[in-house]
Amino acid sequence: MGRTRVAVVGCGSVSEHYLNDLKQCPYAEVVSLCDVERSRAEARARQFGVGAVFGSVVEALAGPELDLLVNLTSMPSHYGVNLAALEAGKPVLCEKPLSTRLEQGRELMALARQQGVRLYGAPTTTLSPAFRDLARLIASGELGQVVAAHARYGHPGPSWGPWFYGPEGGCLFDLGVYNVTTLTGLLGPVRSVAAVMGTVVPEREVEGQRVQVASEDNAALLMDHDNGCTSCLQTGFTYASFEDDWTLEVLGRDGSAYLLGYDWAPQGVGLRMGASLERRGENQGGYRWQGGASYLAECLATGREPMLSGEHALHVLEVMVAAKRSAAEGRRVAVESRFALPSGDSPYA
């Protein structure tokens, strides 16, 4: 059995979660770390015993041979890092979103196809057993004809990373992306979106500095799916956290199903038929939001076809960009991209 050689670019707080996960993966070998603040990469290298450290993605790509680049940089940096890796012919897993601009996302996907490599995007919510249970409930007809879904995800907002509140940040790219991924994974592609967004807190304190907010911190989306279903989600950097109840519900003509907990940290599925509520699938089999790199490392090492797709990540990006445009222009915006629904059993089941 071979091991997938992994390079991690971006050594901030999120990298510790990914590297802890990769350390436990028998299919992965982390060969290099990279960060524009080289000292951060050096600190992570000491922490996880990684030999090669670089201060730029160009240096990392010229360093030890790699089979997968994991892009954990800030949102505004995603495009440039992805572009460099794909031009070098390397598969990429990028934290959400693929880019902050749709035309750049399309360019990256076209380049990946041209180079014969894959571009994958977080979040990996479609891999969880809870997602698979919901997908099976919908496909089985147990809920009757599914007609609508609701989702919600918010928290008070990050106290680090000024870019979260910059023009290429916002609550939709950081938080709403989870629900958009899950809803489209369950109900299929979106053909149009209407949204309202605003800024509730115009100034934030981030890393001890006052920051003027240049992106939305409160958003609501209404999505029209190809199959006639509608879904809506609310997200923001303005909410108290909630995870002791459902955060996503699917409504059918005969019953309804609920995702218990967050879709990035699911606690099971609830099924309501009439007055009865049944809990199912509370064992999530070790699913973890930071496990995408380990999952892809296993797929690359064993030849398994991944259940993730860049086409889905690109569609999610288009939905979010269309939502921002809808809110700015006060109109419904069409969505052109399409993708195949994720299939197969959860690798964590």
C-alpha positions, -999 to +999 in steps of 0.1 A: +000+000+000+014+034-010+011+066+009-001+099-004+025+127-001+007+158+012+018+194+013-001+218+035-002+255+025-014+279+052-004+271+088-029+291+108-053+277+134-072+255+110-040+237+100-036+222+135-069+203+131-060+190+096-025+180+106-037+162+137-061+142+115-034+135+088-010+123+115-035+095+123-041+086+087-021+055+075-025+066+039-009+100+043+026+114+047+029+151+052+061+160+033+061+198+036+045+228+052+042+263+038+031+298+050+038+333+040+048+339+076+075+312+076+077+312+114+042+297+116+051+269+092+083+263+113+062+261+145+038+236+129+068+216+115+083+212+150+048+203+164+042+176+139+077+165+129+076+177+093+110+181+077+105+206+049+093+242+054+087+270+029+076+306+028+058+305-006+037+281-026+062+283-055+090+271-032+067+243-018+059+231-053+096+229-062+103+211-029+097+174-020+075+156-045+038+157-035+006+140-046-019+164-029-018+200-020-041+211+009-049+248+007-057+262+041-049+298+034-072+328+040-102+332+015-086+360-005-055+338-011-073+306-023-073+314-060-036+322-063-025+291-044-049+268-063-038+283-096-001+276-088-007+241-078-029+232-108-004+248-132+022+224-116-002+195-123-010+187-086-044+178-072-058+203-047-081+202-018-091+238-009-108+251+022-140+269+014-146+286-010-126+276-041-122+313-048-141+345-039-149+352-076-169+330-099-148+337-130-118+325-111-135+294-099-145+285-135-109+292-146-096+268-119-119+240-129-111+244-166-074+243-157-078+212-136-095+194-165-068+206-189-041+193-166-059+160-159-059+165-121-087+171-096-097+202-077-118+195-046-134+220-022-144+219+014-167+215+032-171+178+031-205+176+047-217+152+021-194+125+035-211+122+069-234+093+078-261+118+088-260+133+053-263+098+038-292+090+061-310+121+049-302+114+012-316+078+016-348+091+033-354+114+004-346+088-023-367+061-006-399+081-007-405+076+030-411+114+034-434+115+003-426+141-023-400+164-009-410+200-015-388+222+007-359+225+031-347+250+057-313+255+072-295+279+096-260+285+108-245+314+126-223+326+155-212+359+168-183+363+143-145+356+143-123+376+166-092+369+144-085+374+106-096+409+095-102+394+060-134+377+074-149+412+073-133+425+042-149+427+007-138+391-001-151+378+032-185+377+048-207+352+067-220+335+035-185+324+023-175+314+059-207+299+074-235+297+049-213+276+025-219+246+048-257+247+044-255+256+007-233+225+002-256+202+022-289+215+007-276+212-029-262+178-021-296+166-009-319+185-033-298+189-064-286+220-083-301+254-079-315+272-109-320+306-093-315+324-060-329+355-043-313+369-012-313+398+012-281+407+031-269+434+054-243+446+079-257+446+115-224+454+132-205+479+111-173+479+131-155+449+148-126+444+171-102+419+155-068+410+170-070+441+191-077+464+161-109+482+151-120+470+116-146+486+094-169+458+080-170+457+042-191+425+038-224+411+049-227+397+085-264+388+081-279+370+052-310+350+040-312+330+008-341+315-010-331+289-036-351+273-064-338+238-072-341+220-106-366+195-092-391+221-081-380+221-044-373+253-027-349+258+002-340+287+024-311+294+048-302+321+072-266+327+083-247+354+100-219+366+122-247+380+144-262+350+162-257+331+194-246+296+186-272+268+185-264+231+182-287+214+207-315+212+182-318+207+144-300+230+121-315+217+088-349+203+080-363+186+049-401+187+044-420+161+025-457+157+019-459+127+042-432+136+068-401+156+077-365+149+085-340+169+106-303+171+107-295+172+144-265+194+153-245+212+127-239+197+093-202+199+099-206+182+133-238+161+129-254+143+158-278+122+138-311+125+120-347+130+133-377+116+115-412+130+121-442+112+108-474+126+122-470+132+159-440+108+164-404+119+163-377+091+159-340+097+162-318+077+138-281+073+131-266+090+161-233+072+156-214+093+131-186+067+127-158+092+134-168+118+108-150+151+113-150+183+093-112+184+090-111+148+076-113+157+039-075+156+034-072+122+050-101+109+030-086+121-003-052+107+008-068+073+012-086+076-021-054+085-040-035+057-022-061+030-029-075+040-062-110+046-047-131+071-066-138+101-043-174+110-035-164+147-035-164+167-068-150+200-078-181+205-099-202+206-067-179+230-051-180+253-081-218+252-081-218+262-044-195+291-052-218+302-081-249+300-058-232+322-032-219+347-057-254+349-073-269+355-038-245+384-032-255+398-066-292+393-059-289+412-026-270+440-042-293+444-072-326+435-055-336+408-080-336+370-086-304+357-102-300+326-124-275+299-117-260+281-147-236+254-134-247+218-127-232+188-110-241+151-103-255+144-069-230+127-046-236+089-044-224+060-024-223+051+013-205+073+038-169+063+043-174+068+080-204+045+083 
